[in-house]
Amino acid sequence: MGHVKVTSRTKNIEYAIRDVIAHTQQLVKDGKKIYYLNIGDPAAFDFKTPQNVKDALCKAIEQDNNYYSPSEGRAELREAIARKEKRVNGVDVHADQVLITEGISEGIQMLLAAVIEKGDEILFPGPTYPPYISYTKFYDGTPVAYETVEEDGWQPNLEDLRKKITEKTRAIVITNPNNPTGSVYGRKIIQEMVDIAGEHDLLLLSDEIYDQLTFDQEFVSTAALAKDVPVVGLNGFSKVYQMTGWRLGYMYFKGQGTQLDELKLAVEKECRIRICANTPVQIAATAALEGPQDFVEDIVNRLRQRRDFAWKRLNEIEGISTSKPEGAFYIFPKIHDVGTRWRNDMEFVVDLLKETGVLIVNGSGFDPIYGKGHARAVFLPPVETLEEAFSSLERFMKNKQKK
Ligand SMILES: Cc1ncc(COP(=O)(O)O)c(C=O)c1O
């Protein structure tokens, strides 16, 4: 038998954040030190899962909670999420409207599978978290980016958003705080986006995984502002509760009357065919939401210090400029000589990696138009490590300018 053929749907999958790792393999074999500034995983650095959450997981397993749970999620967790959304984000949502997923990533896949027919368009910020693009393509939809403006701290250009709405548009994605730019959309912008969705009868998908990780700007949840406009909120435990590797997230459906009933039923059916999310982790996640929350302030304070350092240090480097992230843990600098010294941002990222061991992600991986000429770095490591990585970057930039 010849080789087994695969579908174009899988051949074309891209995920820049992890695809770049392939370039490190030889370097690692050669013993080169790599600065992994590519993946947004706080638990891989000095942000640790709260002790009460780890204890709850061990206890859940010890007490034999090792069975399948309901497909939509355990009732206690759905109730705890409804309480959290009210307490933290001012969102009124009933536990029945919450579904538990194995991370937001699974939620994105399920939602897009449920809303996209061939050729349908999904609007998302440019640049964006890549799975929104990849899953839209996977389900034969067309990804359409609305502009976010670097000079304006990467805030959405609402005129551009309006222009890009067509008869085929099915949903507008909001990622707030944003990955990869770290921008936080204010109350006014979110309200206007809600109004635009309302005028065009569109669904809003609001990814709020960094909801508690903001520095100076107030965070406003989309569902807290939307009254008649249907919103599916996506959130999870990876970034605030440092449970990245445990894979748990959720979505909630907030609509008027029966607006979202059909969509919710469709996603529930998708939940059934994958049986359930991890049971012991759901028990631990309930403890995460119901236990002490003061560690969040500590995380934000440490991140703010690292953000301040990364922003200042990167702007000192000739040939690089960057706006100040207001949330999450990403910074998205512009690399001025992409297009002249390097053909594209991918070439820049690989060149930097090979010469210095500093691994960051090419901006075009987050959007081929609005992300190009940029790169994304995480500012999760301690300042000393960031200083080493950024000093290497500075030397690299100087050497290139001499050549
Ligand atoms: C905006 C956004 N949504 C979702 C995710 C993935 O979340 P999860 O770990 O819950 O799948 C990430 C991870 O980087 C993200 O940045």
The ligand as an SDF file (V2000), in Angstrom:
LIG
                    3D

 16 16  0  0  0  0  0  0  0  0999 V2000
   -7.1810   34.2620   23.9400 C   0  0  0  0  0  0  0  0  0  0  0  0
   -6.9560   32.8410   24.3370 C   0  0  0  0  0  0  0  0  0  0  0  0
   -7.9810   31.9910   24.3610 N   0  0  0  0  0  0  0  0  0  0  0  0
   -7.8060   30.7010   24.7060 C   0  0  0  0  0  0  0  0  0  0  0  0
   -6.5630   30.1980   25.0260 C   0  0  0  0  0  0  0  0  0  0  0  0
   -6.4170   28.7410   25.3580 C   0  0  0  0  0  0  0  0  0  0  0  0
   -7.0150   28.4740   26.5400 O   0  0  0  0  0  0  0  0  0  0  0  0
   -7.1640   27.0060   27.1660 P   0  0  0  0  0  0  0  0  0  0  0  0
   -5.8910   26.6750   27.8440 O   0  0  0  0  0  0  0  0  0  0  0  0
   -8.3030   27.1730   28.1200 O   0  0  0  0  0  0  0  0  0  0  0  0
   -7.4730   26.0820   26.0470 O   0  0  0  0  0  0  0  0  0  0  0  0
   -5.4640   31.0470   25.0100 C   0  0  0  0  0  0  0  0  0  0  0  0
   -4.1150   30.5210   25.3120 C   0  0  0  0  0  0  0  0  0  0  0  0
   -3.1090   31.1020   25.0390 O   0  0  0  0  0  0  0  0  0  0  0  0
   -5.6670   32.4000   24.6570 C   0  0  0  0  0  0  0  0  0  0  0  0
   -4.6460   33.2540   24.6050 O   0  0  0  0  0  0  0  0  0  0  0  0
  1  2  1  0
  2  3  1  0
  2 15  2  0
  3  4  2  0
  4  5  1  0
  5  6  1  0
  5 12  2  0
  6  7  1  0
  7  8  1  0
  8  9  2  0
  8 10  1  0
  8 11  1  0
 12 13  1  0
 12 15  1  0
 13 14  2  0
 15 16  1  0
M  END
$$$$
